[in-house]
Amino acid sequence: MLSAYLLVTHGSRDPRPQAGVEQLAQLLCQKLRVEMLAKTQELTNTEILTNSSVNVVTVREPLVGTACLELAPLPLHEQIQQFGKYALAAGFKRIQILPLFLLPGVHVMEDIPAEVTKARENFGSDLTIEVRPYLGFNPQISQLLTSNLQGFNADAWILLSHGSRRQGANYPVEALAKKLGALPAYWSLEPSWESQAKSLLIKGKRRIGILPYFLFSGGITDAIAQSVKQIKQEYPAVKFHLAKPLGANSELAELIWDLTKE
């Protein structure tokens, strides 16, 4: 059964995250086109080899949408319903909800499932709505983070996440930090990146990299950049380097596509 895909983000008043998710949606569409054409060609070749009659195979255009959990004109379940009606009209019978979140916090574990349950009530058996694993669940995300470590010869790295107050939700950050050989830190919780940086300074580290575990640039990454600027003034003899967030790129789109096959 062919699926339509809905990328769900938190939502922001800053336009940059929305621009980023729209770019990801386009990249995922490109990936889907390649996959569909490859499967069509495989099917056609199989029919020829078996000497069966070759049917005309119609390749349906991929359907990828975006929605926000918060700060949107409509609640998420209504956004899903609108997308579902469009998907049905386009011939799709299944929607896969793809939460573009990096941690299994309250939004991922409670809020999105509750909104999906509401959305399902409108469709009954006409449309299947599935929720796929959140983006940070893909273990290959560490490879994207590793690529962001390039270009700065740091004595130590700090992996900086937003953080979640849900019990156990920050474990993926700690596991990733350990894998990368970095210290974990949080924007909304302790330890902060500043406290982790000062602990490294006490140990004699003088080239410190900060790796933001965020999808896109936005208000928080701007605030992080400002705090890095301030600490540079406080410790002028120390080299601080702020890496970029993950960003919209073909590698990240590939990780999203992988989650549709879990």
C-alpha positions as CSV (number, residue, x, y, z in Angstrom):
1,M,0.0,0.0,0.0
2,L,1.5,3.3,-1.1
3,S,1.8,5.9,1.7
4,A,1.6,9.7,1.9
5,Y,3.9,11.2,4.4
6,L,3.4,14.0,6.9
7,L,6.4,15.6,8.6
8,V,5.5,16.9,12.0
9,T,7.7,19.5,13.8
10,H,7.2,21.5,17.0
11,G,6.4,24.8,15.3
12,S,8.1,28.1,15.8
13,R,7.4,31.8,15.3
14,D,10.8,32.0,13.6
15,P,10.3,31.3,9.8
16,R,13.7,29.5,9.5
17,P,12.6,26.1,10.9
18,Q,9.5,26.0,8.7
19,A,11.7,26.8,5.7
20,G,13.9,24.0,6.7
21,V,11.2,21.4,7.1
22,E,9.7,22.4,3.7
23,Q,13.1,21.8,2.1
24,L,13.3,18.4,3.8
25,A,9.8,17.6,2.4
26,Q,11.1,18.4,-1.1
27,L,14.2,16.2,-0.6
28,L,12.0,13.4,0.7
29,C,9.8,13.7,-2.4
30,Q,12.9,13.4,-4.6
31,K,13.9,10.3,-2.7
32,L,10.4,8.8,-3.1
33,R,10.4,9.4,-6.8
34,V,13.6,7.5,-7.2
35,E,12.3,4.6,-5.1
36,M,9.0,4.4,-7.0
37,L,10.6,4.5,-10.4
38,A,13.1,1.8,-9.4
39,K,10.3,-0.5,-8.1
40,T,8.3,0.1,-11.3
41,Q,11.2,-0.8,-13.4
42,E,11.8,-3.9,-11.3
43,L,8.2,-4.9,-11.7
44,T,8.2,-4.4,-15.4
45,N,11.4,-6.4,-15.9
46,T,10.0,-9.3,-13.8
47,E,6.9,-9.4,-16.0
48,I,9.0,-9.5,-19.2
49,L,11.2,-12.3,-17.8
50,T,8.2,-14.5,-16.9
51,N,6.6,-14.0,-20.3
52,S,3.5,-12.7,-18.7
53,S,1.5,-9.9,-20.2
54,V,3.0,-6.6,-19.3
55,N,0.5,-4.2,-17.8
56,V,0.9,-0.4,-17.9
57,V,2.3,0.7,-14.6
58,T,1.2,4.1,-13.3
59,V,3.7,5.8,-11.0
60,R,1.8,8.0,-8.5
61,E,3.4,11.3,-7.6
62,P,4.7,11.2,-4.0
63,L,2.8,13.1,-1.5
64,V,4.7,14.7,1.4
65,G,3.2,17.4,3.7
66,T,4.2,19.3,6.8
67,A,2.4,20.1,10.0
68,C,3.2,21.7,13.4
69,L,2.3,20.6,16.8
70,E,2.2,24.1,18.2
71,L,2.0,27.7,17.0
72,A,-0.1,26.7,13.9
73,P,-3.5,28.1,13.0
74,L,-5.1,24.7,13.5
75,P,-4.5,22.0,16.1
76,L,-2.4,19.1,14.8
77,H,-5.4,16.7,14.5
78,E,-7.2,19.1,12.2
79,Q,-4.0,19.5,10.1
80,I,-3.8,15.7,9.9
81,Q,-7.4,15.5,8.8
82,Q,-6.9,18.1,6.1
83,F,-3.9,16.2,4.8
84,G,-5.8,12.9,5.1
85,K,-8.6,14.2,2.9
86,Y,-6.1,15.4,0.3
87,A,-4.3,12.1,0.4
88,L,-7.6,10.1,-0.1
89,A,-8.5,12.3,-3.1
90,A,-5.1,11.6,-4.5
91,G,-5.6,7.9,-4.2
92,F,-3.6,7.1,-1.1
93,K,-5.1,4.9,1.6
94,R,-2.3,5.3,4.2
95,I,-0.6,8.2,5.9
96,Q,2.7,7.8,7.8
97,I,3.2,10.5,10.5
98,L,6.9,11.3,10.8
99,P,7.8,13.2,14.1
100,L,10.8,15.3,13.4
101,F,11.9,15.4,17.0
102,L,15.3,14.4,18.4
103,L,14.2,13.3,21.9
104,P,11.4,11.0,23.2
105,G,9.8,13.8,25.3
106,V,6.2,14.5,26.1
107,H,5.5,15.8,22.6
108,V,6.6,12.5,21.0
109,M,5.3,10.1,23.6
110,E,2.0,11.8,24.5
111,D,1.0,14.8,22.5
112,I,1.4,13.5,19.0
113,P,-0.2,10.1,19.6
114,A,-3.2,11.9,21.2
115,E,-3.6,14.2,18.2
116,V,-3.4,11.2,15.8
117,T,-6.1,9.3,17.8
118,K,-8.4,12.3,17.3
119,A,-7.6,12.5,13.6
120,R,-8.4,8.8,13.1
121,E,-11.9,9.2,14.3
122,N,-12.9,11.1,11.1
123,F,-11.7,8.4,8.7
124,G,-12.6,5.0,10.2
125,S,-11.3,2.2,7.9
126,D,-11.1,4.5,4.8
127,L,-7.6,5.7,5.8
128,T,-4.8,4.1,7.8
129,I,-2.8,6.6,9.9
130,E,0.5,5.3,11.4
131,V,3.0,7.1,13.6
132,R,6.6,6.2,12.8
133,P,9.5,6.4,15.2
134,Y,10.8,9.9,16.0
135,L,13.8,11.2,14.1
136,G,16.3,10.9,16.9
137,F,15.5,7.2,17.2
138,N,17.5,6.5,14.0
139,P,21.0,5.4,15.3
140,Q,22.6,6.7,12.0
141,I,22.0,10.3,13.2
142,S,25.3,10.0,15.0
143,Q,27.0,10.0,11.6
144,L,25.5,13.4,10.7
145,L,26.7,14.8,14.0
146,T,30.2,13.4,13.4
147,S,30.4,15.2,10.1
148,N,29.6,18.5,11.9
149,L,32.7,17.9,14.1
150,Q,35.0,18.4,11.1
151,G,36.8,21.7,10.6
152,F,37.7,22.4,14.2
153,N,40.5,20.6,16.0
154,A,38.9,20.7,19.5
155,D,40.4,19.5,22.7
156,A,36.9,18.6,23.8
157,W,33.3,18.8,22.5
158,I,30.0,19.6,24.2
159,L,26.8,18.1,22.7
160,L,24.1,20.7,23.4
161,S,20.5,19.5,23.3
162,H,17.3,21.3,24.2
163,G,16.6,18.7,26.8
164,S,13.3,17.2,28.2
165,R,11.8,17.0,31.6
166,R,10.2,13.7,30.9
167,Q,11.9,10.9,32.8
168,G,14.4,9.0,30.6
169,A,14.0,11.3,27.6
170,N,17.5,12.6,27.8
171,Y,19.2,9.3,27.7
172,P,19.6,9.4,23.9
173,V,21.7,12.6,24.4
174,E,23.9,11.0,27.0
175,A,24.4,7.9,24.7
176,L,25.2,10.1,21.7
177,A,27.6,12.2,23.7
178,K,29.4,9.1,24.9
179,K,29.6,7.8,21.3
180,L,31.0,11.1,20.1
181,G,33.4,11.5,23.0
182,A,31.6,14.6,24.1
183,L,30.0,16.0,27.2
184,P,26.2,16.3,27.3
185,A,24.6,19.6,28.0
186,Y,21.1,21.1,27.8
187,W,19.6,24.4,27.0
188,S,16.6,24.1,29.3
189,L,18.1,21.9,32.0
190,E,21.3,21.3,33.9
191,P,24.1,20.8,33.2
192,S,24.2,23.9,30.9
193,W,26.8,24.1,28.2
194,E,28.5,27.0,30.1
195,S,28.9,24.9,33.2
196,Q,30.3,22.0,31.1
197,A,32.7,24.4,29.4
198,K,34.0,25.7,32.7
199,S,34.6,22.2,33.9
200,L,36.7,21.6,30.8
201,L,38.6,24.8,31.4
202,I,39.5,23.6,34.9
203,K,41.0,20.5,33.2
204,G,43.1,22.7,31.0
205,K,41.1,22.4,27.7
206,R,41.7,25.5,25.6
207,R,39.9,24.6,22.3
208,I,36.3,23.8,23.0
209,G,33.7,22.9,20.4
210,I,29.9,23.2,20.9
211,L,27.8,20.9,18.8
212,P,24.1,22.0,18.8
213,Y,21.7,19.0,18.7
214,F,19.0,20.9,16.9
215,L,17.4,20.4,13.5
216,F,17.5,24.0,12.2
217,S,18.7,27.4,13.1
218,G,16.2,29.5,15.0
219,G,15.6,31.5,18.1
220,I,17.4,29.0,20.4
221,T,20.4,28.6,18.2
222,D,20.6,32.4,18.0
223,A,20.6,32.6,21.8
224,I,23.3,29.9,22.0
225,A,25.4,31.9,19.6
226,Q,25.0,35.0,21.8
227,S,26.0,33.0,24.9
228,V,29.1,31.7,23.1
229,K,30.0,35.3,22.1
230,Q,29.7,36.3,25.8
231,I,31.9,33.5,27.1
232,K,34.5,34.3,24.5
233,Q,34.8,37.8,26.0
234,E,35.1,36.2,29.4
235,Y,37.9,33.8,28.4
236,P,39.7,35.5,25.5
237,A,42.6,33.0,25.6
238,V,40.3,30.1,24.9
239,K,39.1,29.1,21.4
240,F,35.3,28.3,21.3
241,H,33.7,27.0,18.2
242,L,30.0,26.7,17.6
243,A,29.1,24.1,15.0
244,K,25.9,24.3,12.9
245,P,22.7,22.4,13.6
246,L,21.8,19.4,11.5
247,G,20.0,21.4,8.8
248,A,18.0,20.3,5.8
249,N,20.1,18.1,3.6
250,S,19.9,14.8,1.6
251,E,21.6,12.9,4.4
252,L,18.9,13.9,6.9
253,A,16.1,13.1,4.3
254,E,17.7,9.6,4.0
255,L,17.4,9.1,7.7
256,I,13.7,10.1,7.6
257,W,13.1,7.7,4.8
258,D,14.8,4.9,6.8
259,L,12.2,5.4,9.6
260,T,9.3,4.7,7.2
261,K,10.7,1.2,6.7
262,E,11.0,0.3,10.4
